[in-house]
C-alpha cells in the first residue's frame, strides 16, 4: 500500500506537471497569436491612415485649385469694377484677391511637389500668374490715376490675352488629374479600412476569449492574493498620500515662481511704457508748440519779405548803404523762413507733396551733390540692392533727409572718414522696428565711421533743439525734421550707435505698389512760368484773413501790373466772385476761420470750373487738408515778389487752358 500510494502521488505530480506545462505552452501560443494579430492590426491601421492621408492630399489639391481659379476670377472682376468706377475700395479688393491668389498658388506648388508632372504644370502656372499680374497692372495703374478710358482699353486687351485661357486650362488639367487620382486613392482607402476593420474585429474576438480566460484564472488566484492585497493596501495608501502632498507642494512652488516672474515682467513693461509715453507726450507738446509758432512767424515773415522785396524793387539810384541794409534784412528773413520750414517739418505740419519714386535712383542721382557737400576727405559709398521697391513720399524731403544724415555723419567723423549709404528691401513683422506695422519696407541705412553716440545721447537724438555740436554749428532740428518726415510718410526710423563704433541711422519707408514719377506739384521751387499774353492787368481775387499779409500781397500784385481784389474770408470771396465775372484767378490762404482754403476751392470748382486757383500757405497742421493740395498750384509763405510772379503766371496759364481741356 505504501508503494502504491507513492506511485499514485508520483503520477499525480506528473499529471500536475504536464498540466502546468500544457497551460504554459497554451498561454505562450495565445500570447504569440495575440502579438502577431496586434502587429497585423497596427500595420493595417498604418496603411489605412496613409491611404486616407493621400486621399486628403488629393482632396486638398482639388480644393486649392478651385479656390485659386475663383480668387483669380474675383480679382479680375474687382479690377473690372475698379476700371469702371475708379473706387479705391474696389481697387483694394482687387489687390487683396490678387495677393490671395498668389498665396493659393504657393500652396498649390507645395501640394504638387511630389508629382513631377503636376509640379511642372504648377511652375508654368506661377509664370503665367506673374505675366497675368503685369497685364492687369497696367489698367489698375491707369485707374489709380483716374485715366478711365485708357484703363478700360487695357483691361479689354488683358481680357483677350492668351495667358487667361492657358491659366484656366492648366487649373482644369491639374484638377481633373487629381480627381482621377482621388478616385483611385479613395478605393484604396476603402479597401484598407475594410481590412483594418476585419483585423480589429478578429482582435476583439481574441481579446474576449483572453478576457474570459483571464477571468477564470483571476477567480482562482483571488483568494491567494486577497490577504497580500489587504496587507499592501495600507502601505500604498500612505505612499499615495505622501506623493500627493509632495506634488501639491511642488505645484504651489511653481505657481509662486511663475507669479513672481510675471510681476517682474509686468513691472519692466510698465516702466518702459511709461517712459515711452512721456517721450511721446513731450514730442507731441513740442510739435504743437512749434507748429503754432511757425504759423504766426510765417505770416510775419510774409509781410517782411514782401515789404523788403518791394522796397528793393523801387530802389533805383538811392544810396548803396540802403541797398546793403535791405539785402541783410532779406538774408535774415530767408534764414528765418528756412528755420520755420524746419519747425513745420518737425511738427509734421508741413504739407508733403508725395509721389511714387525710386529711392535707389534718387540716391544715386545725389552723388555729385553729396561730393560737393561733404568734401574730398569723405569717401562716399552707395550700395543699392537690385530691384529696390518704389516708395511714396515727398522727393524733396527725402533728399533733404539723406543730405542731412550725410552732413551729420561728416561732422561726427570730423571731416574725414567713410560714409556708406545702403538701400534694400525688407519685410518686417509687427513691432519688429518701433511702431512699424508688419509689411514690406525699403530700408535706407546711412553709416559713418565717426565717434558714435553714448546711450544717453542716442536716447535724446530725436529731441528738438538737442545737439552735441558747438554753438553756431547746428540748431538741433536735423534729426527731429527727419523723424517728423518719416512718421508723416507712415514709416519708421532707428539708430544703432556706440562710442567709438560709428553710427547707423536707418530709415524704413513702406513699399509703394504702383508707378513712379507722378503727381509732382505743379509749382516746384526754381521753376519760372510765363503768363499768357492776355493776362496783363488781369483781375485777381486775394483771400487772406491776416490783414498785413493781405496788404503785402495786394501791393506785390499791383507792382506786377495786376488788378487785385482783396477780401478776408471764403464766404466774402464767393460773394465777390458772383459780382465780378472779370476775375481770372483766386489766390487763397489755406488755414482761415470759418471756410478753409480747400473748402473754398471745392465751391469754386463747382460754381466756376474754368477759374484759376493758387493756394498760399505757411502752415497746414490739423486744420489743413495736405492731401487736397496734391496736384494744385501752391505758393509757400514767406515768398518774394519774383516767386509770386512765377506762381501767378503759371496759374493764369492753366486757368486760360481750362475750358479747352474740359
Backbone torsions as a table, in degrees:
resi	resn	phi	psi	omega
1	UNK	NA	-36.9	179.7
2	UNK	-64.0	-44.3	-179.8
3	UNK	-64.1	-41.7	-179.1
4	UNK	-64.7	-38.2	178.0
5	UNK	-64.7	-39.4	178.8
6	UNK	-65.1	-43.9	179.7
7	UNK	-62.9	-40.0	179.8
8	UNK	-64.9	-39.0	178.9
9	UNK	-64.7	-42.5	178.5
10	UNK	-62.3	-41.2	178.8
11	UNK	-65.1	-38.9	177.8
12	UNK	-64.6	-40.9	178.7
13	UNK	-65.1	-38.6	179.1
14	UNK	-64.2	-42.7	179.3
15	UNK	-64.5	-38.9	178.6
16	UNK	-63.8	-39.3	179.2
17	UNK	-64.0	-43.1	177.7
18	UNK	-62.5	-40.5	-179.6
19	UNK	-64.3	-41.9	178.9
20	UNK	-64.7	-39.5	178.5
21	UNK	-65.9	-42.5	179.3
22	UNK	-63.7	-40.3	178.2
23	UNK	-63.1	-39.4	179.6
24	UNK	-65.7	-46.0	179.3
25	UNK	-60.5	-44.7	179.9
26	UNK	-61.1	-42.4	179.8
27	UNK	-63.7	-41.4	178.3
28	UNK	-63.7	-42.7	179.2
29	UNK	-62.5	-43.5	179.4
30	UNK	-63.5	-40.4	179.5
31	UNK	-65.3	-41.1	178.4
32	UNK	-63.2	-43.5	178.6
33	UNK	-62.0	-40.7	179.9
34	UNK	-64.4	-43.7	179.7
35	UNK	-63.2	-43.7	179.2
36	UNK	-61.5	-43.0	-179.5
37	UNK	-65.5	-38.0	177.9
38	UNK	-62.4	-42.7	178.1
39	UNK	-63.0	-41.0	178.5
40	UNK	-63.6	-42.2	178.8
41	UNK	-63.7	-42.5	179.9
42	UNK	-63.3	-43.8	178.5
43	UNK	-62.7	-42.5	178.7
44	UNK	-63.4	-39.9	178.8
45	UNK	-64.4	-39.3	177.9
46	UNK	-63.5	-42.8	177.8
47	UNK	-62.6	-41.2	178.8
48	UNK	-63.8	-43.8	179.7
49	UNK	-63.4	-39.8	178.6
50	UNK	-64.2	-42.0	179.1
51	UNK	-64.1	-41.1	178.0
52	UNK	-65.6	-37.0	178.3
53	UNK	-64.4	-43.4	177.2
54	UNK	-63.5	-37.4	178.4
55	UNK	-64.5	-43.3	177.9
56	UNK	-64.3	-37.4	178.0
57	UNK	-59.9	-47.0	179.7
58	UNK	-64.5	-41.2	-179.7
59	UNK	-63.5	-42.1	178.6
60	UNK	-64.9	-38.4	-179.7
61	UNK	-63.0	-40.5	178.6
62	UNK	-64.2	-43.4	-178.9
63	UNK	-64.1	-43.6	-179.0
64	UNK	-63.9	-40.6	179.4
65	UNK	-63.5	-41.1	178.1
66	UNK	-67.4	-41.4	179.4
67	UNK	-64.3	-37.8	176.9
68	UNK	-63.3	-43.6	178.3
69	UNK	-60.6	-43.1	-179.3
70	UNK	-67.0	-40.6	179.8
71	UNK	-63.2	-41.7	177.3
72	UNK	-62.8	-41.4	-179.8
73	UNK	-65.1	-44.4	179.4
74	UNK	-64.3	-38.3	179.6
75	UNK	-62.3	-46.0	-178.7
76	UNK	-69.7	-33.1	176.6
77	UNK	-65.7	-42.5	177.7
78	UNK	-63.4	-38.8	177.7
79	UNK	-63.8	-38.6	177.8
80	UNK	-60.7	-43.6	178.3
81	UNK	-67.6	-36.2	178.7
82	UNK	-65.5	-40.3	178.4
83	UNK	-61.7	-37.5	-177.2
84	UNK	-78.4	-43.9	-171.2
85	UNK	-99.0	-20.6	-174.1
86	UNK	57.5	26.3	179.0
87	UNK	-78.4	124.6	-176.2
88	UNK	-62.2	-35.6	179.7
89	UNK	-65.8	-38.6	176.8
90	UNK	-65.7	-38.6	176.0
91	UNK	-62.9	-40.1	177.4
92	UNK	-64.5	-36.8	177.0
93	UNK	-62.3	-39.6	178.2
94	UNK	-61.2	-46.2	-178.3
95	UNK	-65.3	-39.9	179.8
96	UNK	-62.5	-45.9	-179.0
97	UNK	-66.2	-36.2	179.7
98	UNK	-66.7	-40.9	176.8
99	UNK	-67.3	-36.1	177.2
100	UNK	-63.4	-38.7	176.5
101	UNK	-62.2	-36.9	178.0
102	UNK	-63.7	-40.9	178.6
103	UNK	-65.9	-39.3	177.8
104	UNK	-65.3	-36.4	178.0
105	UNK	-63.9	-41.5	177.6
106	UNK	-62.1	-40.2	177.9
107	UNK	-65.6	-38.0	178.6
108	UNK	-62.9	-39.7	179.5
109	UNK	-67.0	-35.3	175.8
110	UNK	-65.8	-40.5	-177.3
111	UNK	-70.6	-28.3	-178.0
112	UNK	-93.8	7.9	-175.3
113	UNK	-66.0	-26.2	-177.7
114	UNK	-85.5	-0.6	-178.9
115	UNK	-126.8	114.5	-174.6
116	UNK	-61.5	-42.1	-178.1
117	UNK	-65.9	-45.4	179.3
118	UNK	-66.9	-36.8	179.2
119	UNK	-63.9	-39.7	177.5
120	UNK	-62.4	-42.4	178.0
121	UNK	-64.0	-40.4	179.7
122	UNK	-64.9	-39.2	177.0
123	UNK	-62.8	-44.5	177.0
124	UNK	-62.3	-37.3	179.4
125	UNK	-64.6	-38.0	178.0
126	UNK	-63.8	-40.0	177.7
127	UNK	-64.7	-41.4	178.5
128	UNK	-66.0	-34.6	178.4
129	UNK	-63.2	-42.4	177.6
130	UNK	-64.0	-44.5	179.1
131	UNK	-63.1	-40.8	179.4
132	UNK	-66.2	-36.2	177.6
133	UNK	-60.9	-40.8	177.9
134	UNK	-67.1	-36.6	178.9
135	UNK	-65.2	-37.6	-177.9
136	UNK	-84.1	-18.4	-179.2
137	UNK	-65.7	-33.2	-178.2
138	UNK	-62.8	-54.7	177.7
139	UNK	-63.9	-33.0	179.2
140	UNK	-64.9	-41.2	178.8
141	UNK	-64.6	-43.1	178.4
142	UNK	-61.9	-40.8	179.6
143	UNK	-65.5	-36.0	-179.3
144	UNK	-61.6	-33.3	178.7
145	UNK	-102.2	18.9	172.7
146	UNK	58.9	42.5	172.9
147	UNK	-107.5	74.7	-166.3
148	UNK	-61.2	-48.2	-174.8
149	UNK	-65.8	-39.4	176.4
150	UNK	-62.4	-40.4	179.6
151	UNK	-62.9	-41.0	179.9
152	UNK	-63.5	-43.9	-179.9
153	UNK	-62.8	-44.6	179.7
154	UNK	-66.2	-36.2	179.1
155	UNK	-66.2	-38.8	178.1
156	UNK	-64.3	-43.5	178.1
157	UNK	-61.0	-41.4	179.1
158	UNK	-62.9	-34.2	179.5
159	UNK	-68.0	-22.7	179.2
160	UNK	-94.0	0.6	-175.4
161	UNK	-67.1	149.8	-179.5
162	UNK	-71.9	-22.6	-178.4
163	UNK	-62.2	-34.4	-178.7
164	UNK	-63.8	-46.2	179.6
165	UNK	-64.1	-39.4	-178.1
166	UNK	-68.2	-38.6	177.8
167	UNK	-60.2	-46.2	-180.0
168	UNK	-62.5	-41.1	-179.2
169	UNK	-64.6	-41.2	-178.9
170	UNK	-67.2	-43.6	179.3
171	UNK	-62.2	-40.2	178.6
172	UNK	-64.9	-41.1	-179.2
173	UNK	-64.8	-44.4	178.6
174	UNK	-62.0	-44.7	-177.7
175	UNK	-64.8	-45.1	-179.0
176	UNK	-63.9	-43.8	180.0
177	UNK	-61.1	-42.8	-176.8
178	UNK	-72.2	-28.4	176.4
179	UNK	-66.0	-40.2	177.9
180	UNK	-63.2	-44.1	178.3
181	UNK	-63.5	-36.4	-179.3
182	UNK	-63.5	-39.2	178.4
183	UNK	-63.5	-44.1	179.1
184	UNK	-62.3	-45.0	-178.1
185	UNK	-68.3	-31.3	177.1
186	UNK	-65.5	-40.7	177.7
187	UNK	-63.2	-45.6	179.6
188	UNK	-63.1	-40.2	179.1
189	UNK	-63.6	-39.0	179.0
190	UNK	-65.0	-42.4	178.5
191	UNK	-63.6	-42.9	179.6
192	UNK	-64.2	-39.9	179.4
193	UNK	-65.6	-39.1	179.6
194	UNK	-64.4	-42.8	179.3
195	UNK	-65.2	-42.0	179.5
196	UNK	-62.7	-39.9	178.8
197	UNK	-65.3	-38.7	179.4
198	UNK	-63.2	-47.3	-179.6
199	UNK	-65.6	-36.0	178.0
200	UNK	-64.4	-39.5	177.1
201	UNK	-64.2	-42.1	177.6
202	UNK	-61.7	-42.7	178.4
203	UNK	-63.3	-38.6	178.4
204	UNK	-63.4	-42.7	178.1
205	UNK	-60.8	-46.6	178.4
206	UNK	-62.3	-36.9	178.7
207	UNK	-63.3	-39.9	178.2
208	UNK	-61.3	-45.0	178.4
209	UNK	-59.9	-43.4	179.9
210	UNK	-66.3	-35.3	177.5
211	UNK	-63.4	-43.7	178.3
212	UNK	-62.1	-43.2	178.0
213	UNK	-63.1	-41.8	179.6
214	UNK	-63.5	-37.3	178.6
215	UNK	-62.3	-41.8	177.6
216	UNK	-62.1	-47.1	179.4
217	UNK	-64.4	-38.7	179.7
218	UNK	-63.3	-42.0	178.4
219	UNK	-59.5	-37.6	-178.9
220	UNK	-71.6	-30.2	-175.4
221	UNK	-99.4	-3.9	-178.9
222	UNK	-59.0	-46.2	-178.0
223	UNK	-60.2	-40.2	-176.5
224	UNK	-67.5	-33.2	-175.2
225	UNK	-94.5	-4.6	-174.5
226	UNK	-62.6	-50.4	-178.6
227	UNK	-64.5	-41.9	179.5
228	UNK	-62.9	-39.6	179.4
229	UNK	-64.8	-40.4	179.2
230	UNK	-64.8	-35.5	-178.8
231	UNK	-69.4	-36.0	-177.0
232	UNK	-85.7	-15.7	-174.5
233	UNK	-62.0	-45.0	-178.5
234	UNK	-63.6	-43.0	179.5
235	UNK	-62.9	-41.2	179.3
236	UNK	-65.4	-38.8	179.0
237	UNK	-63.0	-41.1	178.2
238	UNK	-64.2	-41.6	179.8
239	UNK	-63.9	-40.5	179.6
240	UNK	-64.9	-40.3	178.9
241	UNK	-64.5	-40.1	178.3
242	UNK	-64.9	-41.1	179.6
243	UNK	-66.2	-40.8	178.8
244	UNK	-61.3	-43.5	178.9
245	UNK	-63.4	-41.8	179.1
246	UNK	-63.2	-41.8	177.9
247	UNK	-64.3	-39.9	179.5
248	UNK	-62.9	-42.5	178.8
249	UNK	-63.5	-44.3	-179.9
250	UNK	-63.2	-42.0	179.9
251	UNK	-63.9	-42.4	179.3
252	UNK	-65.8	-39.0	177.7
253	UNK	-62.4	-42.4	178.6
254	UNK	-63.6	-41.9	179.4
255	UNK	-63.0	-41.9	178.9
256	UNK	-64.5	-39.9	179.7
257	UNK	-64.9	-43.9	178.7
258	UNK	-64.6	-39.9	179.2
259	UNK	-64.1	-40.2	179.5
260	UNK	-64.8	-43.0	179.0
261	UNK	-64.7	-39.2	178.6
262	UNK	-63.5	-42.6	178.2
263	UNK	-64.0	-38.7	179.2
264	UNK	-64.6	-45.0	178.6
265	UNK	-63.7	-42.2	-179.9
266	UNK	-61.7	-39.7	178.0
267	UNK	-63.5	-43.4	179.1
268	UNK	-64.5	-44.2	179.9
269	UNK	-63.8	-40.0	-179.9
270	UNK	-65.5	-41.2	179.4
271	UNK	-63.6	-42.4	178.7
272	UNK	-64.5	-41.7	-179.7
273	UNK	-64.7	-40.5	179.5
274	UNK	-65.2	-40.2	178.0
275	UNK	-64.3	-41.9	179.7
276	UNK	-66.4	-39.6	179.2
277	UNK	-63.7	-42.2	178.1
278	UNK	-61.6	-40.2	179.2
279	UNK	-64.9	-44.2	-179.4
280	UNK	-63.7	-42.9	179.6
281	UNK	-64.2	-38.7	179.2
282	UNK	-65.3	-45.6	179.2
283	UNK	-63.5	-39.4	-179.1
284	UNK	-65.7	-42.7	-179.6
285	UNK	-64.2	-43.9	178.9
286	UNK	-66.5	-36.5	178.1
287	UNK	-62.2	-44.1	178.1
288	UNK	-64.0	-40.1	179.4
289	UNK	-62.5	-49.3	-178.8
290	UNK	-64.5	-37.5	178.0
291	UNK	-62.7	-43.8	179.4
292	UNK	-65.9	-42.1	177.8
293	UNK	-61.4	-45.1	-177.5
294	UNK	-62.6	-34.2	-180.0
295	UNK	-58.3	-55.3	-178.6
296	UNK	-69.4	-35.9	-178.2
297	UNK	-64.7	-39.0	179.3
298	UNK	-65.4	-40.1	177.9
299	UNK	-62.5	-42.7	178.1
300	UNK	-65.1	-41.4	179.2
301	UNK	-64.3	-35.4	178.2
302	UNK	-60.6	-40.2	177.7
303	UNK	-67.6	-44.9	-177.8
304	UNK	-63.4	-50.7	-178.0
305	UNK	-62.8	-44.8	179.7
306	UNK	-62.9	-43.9	-179.9
307	UNK	-65.0	-44.6	178.5
308	UNK	-62.6	-40.8	-179.0
309	UNK	-65.7	-40.7	177.7
310	UNK	-64.9	-41.8	179.8
311	UNK	-62.9	-41.3	-179.8
312	UNK	-67.6	-34.6	178.8
313	UNK	-66.9	-32.2	-177.5
314	UNK	-90.7	-2.1	179.8
315	UNK	-87.7	106.7	-176.4
316	UNK	-102.2	-72.4	-173.5
317	UNK	-117.5	24.8	179.0
318	UNK	-80.1	-178.6	-171.7
319	UNK	-59.8	141.5	179.3
320	UNK	-64.6	-28.7	-179.5
321	UNK	-63.8	-37.1	178.3
322	UNK	-65.0	-42.5	177.9
323	UNK	-61.7	-38.2	179.3
324	UNK	-65.1	-42.6	178.2
325	UNK	-64.2	-38.5	177.0
326	UNK	-63.6	-40.4	178.6
327	UNK	-63.9	-41.7	178.3
328	UNK	-63.2	-41.7	179.0
329	UNK	-64.1	-40.2	179.0
330	UNK	-65.2	-39.8	178.6
331	UNK	-63.2	-42.8	177.6
332	UNK	-62.4	-41.2	179.0
333	UNK	-64.6	-40.5	179.5
334	UNK	-66.2	-37.1	176.8
335	UNK	-66.8	-38.6	176.1
336	UNK	-64.1	-37.7	178.0
337	UNK	-64.3	-39.5	178.4
338	UNK	-65.0	-39.9	177.2
339	UNK	-63.3	-41.3	178.5
340	UNK	-61.4	-40.7	179.4
341	UNK	-62.7	-36.9	176.4
342	UNK	-67.7	-39.4	177.1
343	UNK	-60.7	-42.9	179.6
344	UNK	-65.2	-39.8	179.0
345	UNK	-65.2	-41.0	177.6
346	UNK	-63.4	-42.8	-179.4
347	UNK	-72.8	-1.5	-177.0
348	UNK	55.6	37.1	178.9
349	UNK	-113.6	-9.2	176.4
350	UNK	-72.3	125.7	-178.2
351	UNK	-67.2	120.8	176.7
352	UNK	-79.7	151.2	175.5
353	UNK	-118.8	77.3	-171.5
354	UNK	-77.8	160.5	173.9
355	UNK	-157.6	163.0	175.3
356	UNK	-74.0	124.1	-177.0
357	UNK	-139.6	158.3	177.7
358	UNK	-93.7	105.2	-174.7
359	UNK	-64.4	-37.5	-179.6
360	UNK	-64.3	-43.3	178.8
361	UNK	-65.5	-38.4	-179.6
362	UNK	-65.9	-41.3	179.0
363	UNK	-66.4	-41.3	178.4
364	UNK	-61.6	-36.2	178.9
365	UNK	-70.9	-13.6	179.1
366	UNK	-89.3	6.5	-173.4
367	UNK	-58.1	-49.3	-179.4
368	UNK	-64.1	-41.2	179.2
369	UNK	-61.3	-42.6	179.7
370	UNK	-65.2	-40.9	179.0
371	UNK	-60.7	-42.8	-179.6
372	UNK	-68.9	-39.3	-175.4
373	UNK	-74.1	-33.6	-173.0
374	UNK	-94.7	-24.0	180.0
375	UNK	94.2	169.2	-173.9
376	UNK	-75.0	-19.9	-175.8
377	UNK	-83.9	-6.7	176.8
378	UNK	-99.8	121.8	178.9
379	UNK	-94.4	113.7	-175.8
380	UNK	-100.1	129.0	175.7
381	UNK	-119.0	124.6	176.4
382	UNK	-104.0	121.9	-176.3
383	UNK	-125.0	78.8	176.4
384	UNK	-84.9	138.8	174.8
385	UNK	-74.8	166.8	178.0
386	UNK	-76.3	141.8	175.3
387	UNK	56.3	49.6	176.0
388	UNK	-66.7	134.1	-176.9
389	UNK	-65.2	151.7	172.7
390	UNK	-74.5	159.6	176.8
391	UNK	-129.8	167.1	-178.3
392	UNK	-118.5	101.6	-179.9
393	UNK	-160.3	174.8	179.2
394	UNK	-76.3	117.9	-176.5
395	UNK	-64.0	-35.7	179.8
396	UNK	-65.8	-45.2	178.1
397	UNK	-64.6	-35.6	178.2
398	UNK	-63.3	-47.3	179.0
399	UNK	-62.2	-42.2	178.5
400	UNK	-60.5	-40.2	179.8
401	UNK	-62.8	-46.5	179.6
402	UNK	-62.6	-45.3	-179.5
403	UNK	-64.3	-40.5	178.9
404	UNK	-61.9	-44.6	178.2
405	UNK	-64.1	-38.4	179.4
406	UNK	-65.1	-42.9	179.2
407	UNK	-65.7	-40.3	175.6
408	UNK	-59.6	-42.0	177.9
409	UNK	-63.3	-41.6	177.3
410	UNK	-59.3	-44.6	-179.8
411	UNK	-65.6	-36.8	179.4
412	UNK	-67.3	-28.2	179.8
413	UNK	-93.3	7.1	179.6
414	UNK	56.8	35.9	173.4
415	UNK	85.2	2.2	-179.3
416	UNK	-148.7	127.2	179.3
417	UNK	157.8	-166.0	-178.3
418	UNK	-110.4	131.7	176.7
419	UNK	-120.3	123.8	-177.2
420	UNK	-117.3	130.3	177.2
421	UNK	-119.7	115.6	-177.6
422	UNK	-115.1	146.5	176.0
423	UNK	-137.1	126.6	178.0
424	UNK	-153.0	173.2	-179.9
425	UNK	-95.5	145.8	-179.8
426	UNK	-151.2	146.1	175.3
427	UNK	-112.8	120.3	-175.5
428	UNK	-103.1	147.4	169.7
429	UNK	-88.0	166.3	-178.6
430	UNK	-62.3	126.1	178.5
431	UNK	75.9	6.6	-178.8
432	UNK	-69.0	-37.3	176.8
433	UNK	-129.8	108.6	177.8
434	UNK	56.2	-132.2	-179.5
435	UNK	-101.8	14.8	-177.7
436	UNK	-66.8	128.3	176.4
437	UNK	-70.9	164.0	180.0
438	UNK	-64.1	143.8	178.1
439	UNK	155.5	-171.5	-179.6
440	UNK	-91.2	134.9	-179.1
441	UNK	-136.1	157.0	167.8
442	UNK	-101.1	126.3	-177.2
443	UNK	-104.3	122.5	176.1
444	UNK	-115.0	115.1	-177.0
445	UNK	-113.1	126.2	177.5
446	UNK	-111.8	115.6	-173.4
447	UNK	-120.0	132.2	175.2
448	UNK	-119.0	166.2	178.9
449	UNK	-107.9	37.1	-175.8
450	UNK	-84.3	-157.2	-172.8
451	UNK	-77.8	-15.0	179.6
452	UNK	78.9	179.4	-177.9
453	UNK	-123.6	146.4	169.9
454	UNK	-77.0	161.9	178.6
455	UNK	-57.3	-35.6	180.0
456	UNK	-65.8	-43.6	179.0
457	UNK	-67.5	-41.4	-179.2
458	UNK	-61.4	-38.2	-179.5
459	UNK	-68.3	-24.6	-178.5
460	UNK	-105.0	9.3	-171.7
461	UNK	-61.5	-33.2	-176.3
462	UNK	-91.7	2.0	178.8
463	UNK	-71.9	139.1	179.0
464	UNK	-67.2	140.7	177.1
465	UNK	67.5	10.1	174.3
466	UNK	-93.9	124.2	179.9
467	UNK	-149.7	149.5	174.9
468	UNK	-101.9	2.7	-179.2
469	UNK	-78.7	158.4	177.5
470	UNK	-64.1	163.4	179.9
471	UNK	-60.2	132.6	-179.4
472	UNK	89.2	-6.9	-178.9
473	UNK	-98.5	-10.6	-179.5
474	UNK	-172.7	152.3	-179.4
475	UNK	-94.7	-14.6	-175.3
476	UNK	81.7	13.0	-179.6
477	UNK	-107.6	-3.0	-175.0
478	UNK	-62.1	-59.7	179.5
479	UNK	-66.7	-31.8	176.5
480	UNK	-63.5	-40.5	178.1
481	UNK	-64.5	-42.8	178.5
482	UNK	-64.9	-40.7	177.4
483	UNK	-57.8	-47.2	179.6
484	UNK	-63.9	-41.6	-179.8
485	UNK	-64.0	-44.4	-178.2
486	UNK	-65.7	-44.8	179.2
487	UNK	-65.2	-37.5	178.3
488	UNK	-66.1	-27.0	177.4
489	UNK	-90.9	13.5	176.7
490	UNK	64.0	31.9	178.6
491	UNK	-111.5	-161.8	-178.5
492	UNK	-146.1	156.8	-179.1
493	UNK	-134.3	144.1	-178.6
494	UNK	-142.4	151.1	179.2
495	UNK	-124.3	133.7	171.4
496	UNK	-124.5	117.9	-176.0
497	UNK	-158.1	154.8	174.9
498	UNK	-153.9	150.0	179.8
499	UNK	-56.3	128.6	178.5
500	UNK	80.7	-1.9	-176.8
501	UNK	-116.5	9.4	179.8
502	UNK	79.3	-176.5	-175.8
503	UNK	-137.7	139.7	173.0
504	UNK	-124.5	117.7	174.0
505	UNK	-104.3	122.9	-174.6
506	UNK	-115.0	126.9	176.5
507	UNK	-103.1	134.1	176.7
508	UNK	-117.1	114.7	178.9
509	UNK	-115.1	135.7	-177.4
510	UNK	-62.6	145.0	177.6
511	UNK	-65.9	138.3	178.1
512	UNK	-106.1	126.8	176.6
513	UNK	-95.7	107.5	-179.6
514	UNK	152.2	-176.2	-177.1
515	UNK	-76.7	164.9	178.4
516	UNK	-114.9	163.6	175.3
517	UNK	76.2	32.5	-179.4
518	UNK	-126.8	170.4	175.5
519	UNK	61.0	33.3	175.9
520	UNK	-72.4	145.2	177.7
521	UNK	-66.2	142.2	-171.7
522	UNK	-83.0	-5.3	177.7
523	UNK	-126.7	64.2	178.0
524	UNK	-72.2	161.1	-179.5
525	UNK	-65.1	151.2	175.9
526	UNK	65.4	18.7	175.3
527	UNK	-104.6	120.6	-176.8
528	UNK	-98.8	122.3	178.0
529	UNK	-104.1	156.1	-179.5
530	UNK	-115.8	126.7	-179.1
531	UNK	-72.1	152.5	176.2
532	UNK	-65.0	160.4	-174.9
533	UNK	-62.2	-32.8	-176.3
534	UNK	-90.6	13.6	-177.4
535	UNK	-88.6	-8.4	-179.2
536	UNK	-61.3	128.9	-179.9
537	UNK	72.7	17.2	-178.4
538	UNK	-66.1	149.7	177.8
539	UNK	-85.3	127.5	-176.8
540	UNK	-125.3	128.0	177.4
541	UNK	-89.0	123.3	-178.9
542	UNK	-107.1	116.0	-178.9
543	UNK	-110.9	107.3	-176.4
544	UNK	-150.1	125.4	-177.4
545	UNK	-78.4	-23.6	178.4
546	UNK	-84.4	116.6	-174.9
547	UNK	-64.5	-31.8	-179.5
548	UNK	-69.2	-44.8	177.5
549	UNK	-64.8	-38.6	179.4
550	UNK	-62.8	-42.0	179.8
551	UNK	-64.8	-42.6	179.8
552	UNK	-65.1	-41.4	-179.9
553	UNK	-65.5	-42.9	178.6
554	UNK	-61.5	-42.5	179.0
555	UNK	-62.4	-40.8	178.7
556	UNK	-64.2	-40.2	179.7
557	UNK	-66.2	-38.3	176.1
558	UNK	-62.7	-41.6	178.2
559	UNK	-60.3	-33.6	-178.7
560	UNK	-84.6	-1.5	174.9
561	UNK	93.0	15.7	178.3
562	UNK	-99.8	169.7	177.1
563	UNK	-109.1	94.8	-178.2
564	UNK	-80.1	146.9	177.2
565	UNK	-126.1	100.9	-172.1
566	UNK	-85.8	151.1	170.7
567	UNK	-154.8	165.2	-171.2
568	UNK	-109.7	2.4	-178.6
569	UNK	-156.1	163.8	178.3
570	UNK	-66.7	-38.7	-180.0
571	UNK	-63.4	-42.3	177.9
572	UNK	-64.8	-35.5	-180.0
573	UNK	-63.4	-40.6	179.7
574	UNK	-63.9	-36.8	177.0
575	UNK	-65.7	-42.5	178.7
576	UNK	-65.6	-36.6	178.2
577	UNK	-62.7	-38.3	179.7
578	UNK	-66.7	-31.0	-176.8
579	UNK	-98.1	-4.8	-178.4
580	UNK	-131.1	82.3	-179.0
581	UNK	-67.7	-12.1	-178.4
582	UNK	-78.8	-5.8	-179.0
583	UNK	-63.3	128.3	-178.7
584	UNK	-100.6	-24.4	-172.7
585	UNK	-151.2	144.5	175.1
586	UNK	-115.6	122.2	173.1
587	UNK	-104.4	118.4	-174.2
588	UNK	-130.6	143.4	171.3
589	UNK	-71.1	162.4	180.0
590	UNK	-90.9	-53.4	-177.5
591	UNK	-95.7	112.8	178.9
592	UNK	-140.5	152.1	174.3
593	UNK	-62.5	145.1	-179.8
594	UNK	76.4	-117.4	-179.3
595	UNK	-78.1	122.6	178.0
596	UNK	-79.8	169.8	179.9
597	UNK	-59.0	-49.3	177.8
598	UNK	-60.1	-36.0	177.1
599	UNK	-66.2	-39.9	175.8
600	UNK	-63.5	-39.1	179.7
601	UNK	-62.1	-39.0	178.3
602	UNK	-63.5	-41.5	178.6
603	UNK	-65.8	-40.7	179.8
604	UNK	-65.4	-41.1	179.3
605	UNK	-63.1	-32.2	-179.8
606	UNK	-77.3	-40.1	-175.6
607	UNK	-91.2	-36.1	-176.1
608	UNK	-132.5	74.2	-172.5
609	UNK	-64.4	-23.4	-177.0
610	UNK	-88.7	-1.4	-174.3
611	UNK	-81.8	137.7	177.8
612	UNK	-74.4	155.2	-176.9
613	UNK	-144.1	132.7	178.6
614	UNK	-130.1	121.3	176.9
615	UNK	-86.4	137.6	173.0
616	UNK	-120.9	121.1	-173.4
617	UNK	-142.7	146.4	171.8
618	UNK	-123.4	-12.4	-177.4
619	UNK	-161.2	133.7	177.9
620	UNK	-108.7	-54.5	176.6
621	UNK	58.2	-155.0	-176.3
622	UNK	-73.6	-25.8	-178.6
623	UNK	-82.2	-16.6	-176.3
624	UNK	-93.2	145.1	178.9
625	UNK	-101.0	84.2	-175.6
626	UNK	-60.4	-34.1	179.3
627	UNK	-64.9	-27.9	-179.9
628	UNK	-79.0	-10.6	177.5
629	UNK	-85.9	-13.4	-179.0
630	UNK	-62.6	129.6	-179.6
631	UNK	83.2	0.9	-179.9
632	UNK	-98.2	165.6	170.7
633	UNK	-78.6	122.0	-174.5
634	UNK	-131.0	130.1	174.0
635	UNK	-121.3	124.6	-173.6
636	UNK	-97.3	137.2	176.1
637	UNK	-77.0	148.9	-11.0
638	UNK	-77.9	155.1	-177.0
639	UNK	-132.9	153.6	175.8
640	UNK	-88.8	169.2	178.3
641	UNK	-64.8	-34.3	179.0
642	UNK	-66.3	-42.1	177.9
643	UNK	-64.0	-40.7	177.2
644	UNK	-63.0	-40.9	-180.0
645	UNK	-61.1	-44.5	-179.6
646	UNK	-66.2	-43.1	-178.7
647	UNK	-65.6	-43.3	179.6
648	UNK	-64.6	-41.5	179.9
649	UNK	-61.5	-45.3	178.8
650	UNK	-63.4	-42.7	-179.9
651	UNK	-66.0	-38.9	178.0
652	UNK	-65.7	-38.2	178.9
653	UNK	-62.6	-41.7	179.8
654	UNK	-72.7	-33.2	178.7
655	UNK	-67.9	-34.2	177.9
656	UNK	-66.3	-37.0	-178.6
657	UNK	-82.4	-10.0	-174.0
658	UNK	-60.8	-45.5	-178.5
659	UNK	-62.9	-38.0	179.7
660	UNK	-67.9	-39.0	-179.1
661	UNK	-65.6	-31.4	-179.7
662	UNK	-70.8	NA	NA
